[in-house]
Amino acid sequence: MSISADSSPRTVYVLGAGFSYDALIPLQSKILDSIRDMDFVSLPERLQSYCSEHQGRSIEFVNKIFAHSNNPALEDVFTLLDESIKNHRYCLGYEYRKLEEIRRSFYSIIVLLFLAHEEKVDGGAWAFYRKVSQYLIKQQLDAGLNAHPFSIISLNWDCILDDSIYWSLLKHKQNDTDIDYCCFTHPFEGTTRHTPSILQRAKGIYNIKVMKLHGSVNWVICPNCNCMFVGLGSKSEVVYRYLTEKECPECAKVIKKPDETFRLPVLEPFIISPTFVKQFDNPHIGYIWDNAYRELSKATKVVFIGYSLPYADYHLRTLLKRAIQPDTEIEVVLVESDKAPEGSNIRSYYAASRYEEFFGAEKVKIYFEGVKKYFEKMI
């Protein structure tokens, strides 16, 4: 997880939701509708009950608080929850402890939604992402153990890239290579060969840095000891198990149950709310953001892929301004609809214009070919 001292060219890929477009992962604007439409009949009976409970609690809250809107912005829902909980406020009869319960239900159902969608990704999409993964792995292996030719910053919760890299490592039996999440990870017990990120360099492992600034649907965390467990490469049934009242195995080693009424801490999903008041005070997230700063500050090129650079992402926009050096190349991969029409007087509505405004039009090289065509030239 440490930063290497090599001075060779370094590329940082910044991935937005557009990177996972071919996997049909729901966009943020579609998540609430997708939650309403979720069907659990294919799940084991115990999971059906668990999922239905979280779905019902989440949708009931939205229907009551946003009765005037069929599909409120997810940012509005989570900002209301986060602000009320942080300040121990009431919200239309919901006291803050109840709001905490509702927020946990939202986290759980979003994780389940994303896992369910990943199970449905077709073979063609997987083939593309696995080719991208193999291209990246080869770059790292060719560069050697002490160099980092690239690193990845992801703003996505999904595991399309993670699982594609892991699949490639298993297929080619590359036991000396692993994903480095740039924080202190613990693998799910007995489910994966993932080496804790903080130990990879010491063990001589080629570490592929994937910094997920907003958490991940294959991460869970203990609210007591703060241990973070990752399900990299695990089947979704395993991840489901960790979402269903799984007690922290690390706490179980040190906390002895005095009687049958005593309860160990239960693991929780680890994603950062899509809110206007994002909290990044968790130490794992802090390490990840610190590593992202260091990687960006050493980059000779930064490539933004499928990311629209919205004004609301002021934490990331601040990080980019602080870290990226004036002589760093900037490339942006978008689609045609992200380009402002000639003569438009609302140019800031379009992602391409926001990049030109942020970095300077003369500095940014923008490709409107989409993610697939961009990578097909390399893989």
C-alpha positions as CSV (number, residue, x, y, z in Angstrom):
1,M,0.0,0.0,0.0
2,S,3.0,2.3,0.3
3,I,3.8,4.8,-2.4
4,S,6.7,3.9,-4.5
5,A,9.5,6.3,-5.3
6,D,9.8,5.5,-9.0
7,S,9.8,8.5,-11.4
8,S,8.4,6.6,-14.5
9,P,5.2,7.9,-16.2
10,R,2.1,7.3,-14.1
11,T,-1.5,7.4,-15.2
12,V,-4.4,7.7,-12.8
13,Y,-7.8,6.5,-14.2
14,V,-10.8,8.2,-12.5
15,L,-13.9,6.1,-13.0
16,G,-17.4,7.4,-12.9
17,A,-20.8,5.7,-13.4
18,G,-20.3,5.6,-17.2
19,F,-17.5,3.1,-16.8
20,S,-20.1,0.5,-15.6
21,Y,-22.7,1.5,-18.2
22,D,-22.3,-1.7,-20.3
23,A,-23.0,-3.8,-17.2
24,L,-26.3,-2.0,-16.8
25,I,-25.6,-1.0,-13.2
26,P,-28.4,1.4,-12.2
27,L,-27.5,5.1,-12.4
28,Q,-28.0,7.1,-9.2
29,S,-31.1,8.7,-10.7
30,K,-32.7,5.2,-11.2
31,I,-31.8,3.6,-7.9
32,L,-35.1,4.4,-6.1
33,D,-37.2,3.1,-8.9
34,S,-35.0,0.0,-9.0
35,I,-35.5,-0.5,-5.3
36,R,-39.3,-0.3,-5.7
37,D,-39.2,-2.9,-8.5
38,M,-36.9,-5.4,-6.7
39,D,-38.1,-9.0,-6.7
40,F,-36.7,-11.5,-4.2
41,V,-38.5,-14.7,-5.2
42,S,-35.2,-16.3,-6.4
43,L,-33.6,-15.8,-3.0
44,P,-33.6,-18.3,-0.1
45,E,-36.7,-17.8,2.2
46,R,-34.6,-16.2,5.0
47,L,-33.1,-13.7,2.6
48,Q,-36.5,-12.9,1.1
49,S,-37.8,-11.8,4.5
50,Y,-34.6,-9.8,5.2
51,C,-34.7,-8.0,1.9
52,S,-38.4,-7.3,1.9
53,E,-38.0,-5.7,5.4
54,H,-35.3,-3.3,4.2
55,Q,-37.1,-2.6,1.0
56,G,-40.4,-1.8,2.8
57,R,-38.8,0.4,5.4
58,S,-36.9,2.4,2.8
59,I,-39.8,2.9,0.4
60,E,-42.3,3.7,3.2
61,F,-40.0,6.5,4.4
62,V,-39.7,8.0,0.9
63,N,-43.4,7.8,0.2
64,K,-44.2,9.6,3.5
65,I,-41.6,12.3,3.4
66,F,-41.6,12.9,-0.3
67,A,-45.3,12.3,-0.9
68,H,-45.4,15.0,-3.6
69,S,-42.7,13.2,-5.8
70,N,-42.7,9.8,-7.3
71,N,-38.9,9.7,-7.6
72,P,-37.1,12.3,-5.5
73,A,-33.4,12.8,-6.0
74,L,-31.4,10.3,-3.9
75,E,-29.2,13.1,-2.7
76,D,-32.2,14.8,-1.2
77,V,-33.3,11.6,0.6
78,F,-29.8,11.0,2.1
79,T,-29.1,14.6,2.9
80,L,-32.3,14.7,4.9
81,L,-31.4,11.5,6.7
82,D,-27.7,12.5,7.4
83,E,-28.4,16.0,8.6
84,S,-31.2,14.9,10.9
85,I,-29.2,12.0,12.4
86,K,-26.1,14.1,12.8
87,N,-28.0,16.8,14.8
88,H,-30.3,14.3,16.6
89,R,-33.3,16.0,15.0
90,Y,-36.9,14.7,14.3
91,C,-38.3,14.6,10.9
92,L,-42.1,14.4,10.5
93,G,-42.5,12.1,13.4
94,Y,-39.3,10.1,12.9
95,E,-36.8,10.5,15.7
96,Y,-33.1,10.2,14.9
97,R,-32.7,6.6,16.1
98,K,-35.5,5.5,13.8
99,L,-33.8,7.5,11.0
100,E,-30.6,5.6,11.7
101,E,-32.5,2.4,11.2
102,I,-34.0,3.6,7.9
103,R,-30.5,4.7,6.7
104,R,-29.1,1.2,7.4
105,S,-32.0,-0.3,5.5
106,F,-31.2,2.0,2.5
107,Y,-27.6,0.9,2.6
108,S,-28.5,-2.8,2.8
109,I,-31.1,-2.7,0.0
110,I,-28.7,-0.7,-2.3
111,V,-26.0,-3.3,-1.7
112,L,-28.4,-6.1,-2.5
113,L,-29.6,-4.2,-5.6
114,F,-26.1,-3.8,-7.0
115,L,-25.2,-7.4,-6.2
116,A,-28.4,-8.6,-8.0
117,H,-27.6,-6.6,-11.1
118,E,-24.0,-7.9,-11.2
119,E,-25.4,-11.4,-11.3
120,K,-27.3,-10.5,-14.4
121,V,-24.4,-9.0,-16.4
122,D,-24.2,-10.8,-19.7
123,G,-21.2,-12.6,-21.1
124,G,-20.3,-9.9,-23.7
125,A,-20.1,-7.2,-21.1
126,W,-18.0,-9.4,-18.8
127,A,-15.7,-10.2,-21.7
128,F,-15.0,-6.5,-22.3
129,Y,-14.3,-5.7,-18.6
130,R,-12.1,-8.7,-18.3
131,K,-10.0,-7.6,-21.3
132,V,-9.6,-4.2,-19.7
133,S,-8.5,-5.9,-16.5
134,Q,-6.0,-8.1,-18.3
135,Y,-4.5,-5.0,-20.0
136,L,-4.1,-3.3,-16.6
137,I,-2.6,-6.4,-15.0
138,K,-0.1,-6.8,-17.8
139,Q,1.0,-3.1,-17.4
140,Q,1.7,-3.7,-13.7
141,L,3.6,-6.9,-14.2
142,D,5.7,-5.5,-17.1
143,A,6.6,-2.5,-14.9
144,G,8.0,-4.6,-12.1
145,L,7.3,-4.8,-8.4
146,N,8.7,-1.4,-7.5
147,A,6.9,0.6,-10.1
148,H,3.3,1.8,-10.4
149,P,2.5,2.7,-14.1
150,F,-1.1,3.3,-13.2
151,S,-3.6,3.5,-10.4
152,I,-7.4,3.7,-10.3
153,I,-9.7,6.0,-8.5
154,S,-13.3,4.8,-8.5
155,L,-16.4,6.9,-7.5
156,N,-18.6,3.8,-8.0
157,W,-20.0,1.4,-5.4
158,D,-20.2,-1.5,-7.9
159,C,-17.6,-4.3,-8.2
160,I,-17.5,-4.7,-11.9
161,L,-13.8,-3.8,-12.2
162,D,-12.8,-5.4,-8.9
163,D,-14.4,-8.7,-9.8
164,S,-13.0,-8.6,-13.4
165,I,-9.5,-8.1,-12.1
166,Y,-10.0,-10.9,-9.6
167,W,-11.4,-13.2,-12.2
168,S,-8.3,-12.6,-14.5
169,L,-5.9,-13.2,-11.6
170,L,-7.6,-16.5,-10.8
171,K,-7.8,-17.6,-14.4
172,H,-4.1,-17.0,-15.1
173,K,-3.0,-18.3,-11.6
174,Q,-1.3,-15.0,-10.8
175,N,-1.0,-15.6,-7.1
176,D,1.7,-12.8,-6.8
177,T,-0.8,-10.1,-7.8
178,D,-3.8,-8.6,-5.9
179,I,-6.1,-5.6,-5.6
180,D,-4.8,-3.0,-3.1
181,Y,-7.8,-1.0,-1.7
182,C,-5.3,1.4,0.0
183,C,-6.6,0.8,3.5
184,F,-6.5,-1.9,6.1
185,T,-8.7,-4.7,4.7
186,H,-9.6,-8.1,6.1
187,P,-10.9,-10.8,3.7
188,F,-14.2,-12.5,4.4
189,E,-13.3,-15.6,6.4
190,G,-12.5,-18.6,4.2
191,T,-14.0,-17.1,1.0
192,T,-11.1,-15.4,-0.9
193,R,-7.4,-15.4,-1.3
194,H,-7.2,-11.6,-1.0
195,T,-4.2,-10.5,1.0
196,P,-4.9,-7.6,3.3
197,S,-3.9,-4.5,1.4
198,I,-1.5,-3.2,4.0
199,L,0.6,-6.4,3.9
200,Q,0.8,-6.8,0.1
201,R,4.1,-5.0,-0.5
202,A,5.8,-6.6,2.4
203,K,4.9,-10.0,1.0
204,G,6.3,-9.1,-2.5
205,I,2.8,-8.9,-4.1
206,Y,2.2,-6.8,-7.2
207,N,-0.5,-4.4,-5.8
208,I,-3.0,-3.0,-8.2
209,K,-4.3,0.2,-6.5
210,V,-8.1,0.6,-6.7
211,M,-9.1,3.5,-4.5
212,K,-12.9,3.5,-4.0
213,L,-13.6,7.0,-2.5
214,H,-17.3,6.3,-1.8
215,G,-17.0,2.8,-0.4
216,S,-18.1,-0.4,-2.1
217,V,-20.9,-2.9,-2.1
218,N,-18.4,-5.8,-1.3
219,W,-17.2,-4.1,1.9
220,V,-18.7,-4.4,5.4
221,I,-17.5,-2.8,8.6
222,C,-17.7,-3.3,12.3
223,P,-19.2,-0.3,14.2
224,N,-17.2,-1.2,17.3
225,C,-13.6,-2.2,16.3
226,N,-13.8,-0.6,12.8
227,C,-12.4,-3.7,11.1
228,M,-13.3,-3.6,7.4
229,F,-14.0,-6.9,5.6
230,V,-14.0,-7.3,1.9
231,G,-15.7,-9.9,-0.3
232,L,-13.3,-9.6,-3.3
233,G,-14.0,-12.6,-5.5
234,S,-16.6,-14.0,-3.2
235,K,-19.9,-15.3,-4.6
236,S,-22.9,-13.1,-3.9
237,E,-24.4,-15.6,-1.5
238,V,-21.4,-15.1,0.8
239,V,-21.9,-11.3,0.7
240,Y,-25.6,-11.7,1.4
241,R,-24.6,-13.8,4.5
242,Y,-22.4,-10.9,5.8
243,L,-25.4,-8.5,5.4
244,T,-27.7,-10.7,7.5
245,E,-26.9,-9.9,11.0
246,K,-23.3,-11.2,10.9
247,E,-21.4,-10.7,14.1
248,C,-17.9,-9.2,13.9
249,P,-15.4,-12.1,14.0
250,E,-12.7,-9.9,15.3
251,C,-14.8,-8.6,18.2
252,A,-15.7,-12.3,19.0
253,K,-12.0,-13.0,19.7
254,V,-11.9,-10.4,22.5
255,I,-15.4,-9.9,23.8
256,K,-16.8,-12.8,25.7
257,K,-20.6,-13.2,25.8
258,P,-21.6,-13.1,29.5
259,D,-25.1,-14.6,28.8
260,E,-27.5,-15.4,26.0
261,T,-28.9,-11.9,26.0
262,F,-25.5,-10.3,25.2
263,R,-25.0,-9.3,21.5
264,L,-21.7,-8.8,19.7
265,P,-21.4,-5.9,17.2
266,V,-23.1,-6.7,13.9
267,L,-21.3,-5.8,10.6
268,E,-22.8,-3.1,8.4
269,P,-22.5,-2.2,4.7
270,F,-19.7,0.3,4.1
271,I,-20.8,2.9,1.5
272,I,-20.7,6.7,1.6
273,S,-24.1,8.3,1.4
274,P,-24.9,10.1,-1.9
275,T,-25.5,13.3,0.1
276,F,-24.6,16.9,0.0
277,V,-23.1,16.5,3.4
278,K,-20.8,13.6,2.8
279,Q,-18.8,12.4,5.8
280,F,-15.2,11.2,5.2
281,D,-14.1,10.9,8.9
282,N,-13.8,7.1,8.8
283,P,-10.1,6.2,9.0
284,H,-10.3,3.7,6.1
285,I,-11.9,6.3,3.8
286,G,-9.3,8.8,5.1
287,Y,-6.4,6.6,4.1
288,I,-8.0,6.0,0.7
289,W,-8.5,9.8,0.0
290,D,-4.9,10.4,1.2
291,N,-3.6,7.8,-1.2
292,A,-5.7,9.3,-4.0
293,Y,-4.1,12.7,-3.3
294,R,-0.6,11.2,-3.5
295,E,-1.4,9.3,-6.7
296,L,-2.9,12.3,-8.4
297,S,0.1,14.5,-7.3
298,K,2.5,12.1,-8.9
299,A,0.5,11.5,-12.1
300,T,1.9,12.4,-15.5
301,K,-1.6,11.8,-17.0
302,V,-5.1,11.7,-15.5
303,V,-7.9,10.0,-17.5
304,F,-11.5,10.6,-16.5
305,I,-13.7,7.9,-17.7
306,G,-17.5,8.1,-17.7
307,Y,-17.5,10.8,-15.0
308,S,-19.5,14.0,-15.5
309,L,-17.6,16.2,-12.9
310,P,-20.8,17.5,-11.3
311,Y,-20.6,20.7,-9.2
312,A,-22.0,18.9,-6.2
313,D,-18.9,16.7,-6.0
314,Y,-17.0,19.5,-4.3
315,H,-14.9,17.2,-2.2
316,L,-13.4,15.6,-5.3
317,R,-13.2,18.8,-7.2
318,T,-11.2,20.3,-4.3
319,L,-8.9,17.2,-4.3
320,L,-8.3,17.5,-8.0
321,K,-7.3,21.2,-7.7
322,R,-5.0,20.5,-4.8
323,A,-3.3,17.5,-6.2
324,I,-3.0,17.6,-10.0
325,Q,0.1,19.4,-11.2
326,P,0.0,22.1,-13.9
327,D,1.9,20.0,-16.5
328,T,-0.2,16.8,-16.0
329,E,-2.0,15.6,-19.1
330,I,-5.8,15.6,-18.8
331,E,-7.9,13.2,-20.9
332,V,-11.7,12.8,-20.6
333,V,-13.8,10.0,-22.0
334,L,-17.4,10.9,-22.5
335,V,-20.2,10.4,-25.1
336,E,-21.7,12.7,-27.7
337,S,-24.6,13.8,-25.5
338,D,-22.0,15.3,-23.1
339,K,-21.0,17.9,-25.7
340,A,-22.8,21.3,-25.6
341,P,-24.6,22.2,-28.8
342,E,-23.2,25.1,-30.8
343,G,-24.4,28.4,-29.4
344,S,-25.8,26.9,-26.2
345,N,-26.2,29.4,-23.4
346,I,-26.3,26.7,-20.7
347,R,-23.0,25.1,-21.4
348,S,-22.4,24.3,-17.8
349,Y,-25.2,21.7,-18.1
350,Y,-22.9,19.6,-20.2
351,A,-20.0,17.6,-18.8
352,A,-17.5,18.5,-21.5
353,S,-18.0,22.2,-20.7
354,R,-17.5,21.6,-17.0
355,Y,-14.1,20.0,-17.7
356,E,-13.0,22.9,-20.0
357,E,-14.1,25.4,-17.3
358,F,-12.4,23.5,-14.6
359,F,-9.0,22.6,-16.2
360,G,-9.0,25.1,-19.1
361,A,-10.2,24.3,-22.7
362,E,-6.6,24.3,-24.1
363,K,-5.4,21.7,-21.5
364,V,-8.2,19.1,-21.8
365,K,-8.3,16.4,-24.5
366,I,-11.9,15.1,-24.7
367,Y,-13.0,11.9,-26.5
368,F,-16.7,11.6,-27.2
369,E,-16.4,7.9,-28.3
370,G,-17.5,6.2,-25.0
371,V,-15.7,3.8,-22.7
372,K,-15.7,0.8,-25.0
373,K,-14.2,2.4,-28.0
374,Y,-11.6,4.2,-25.9
375,F,-10.3,1.0,-24.4
376,E,-10.7,-1.1,-27.6
377,K,-7.7,0.8,-29.1
378,M,-5.5,-0.6,-26.3
379,I,-6.9,-4.0,-25.5
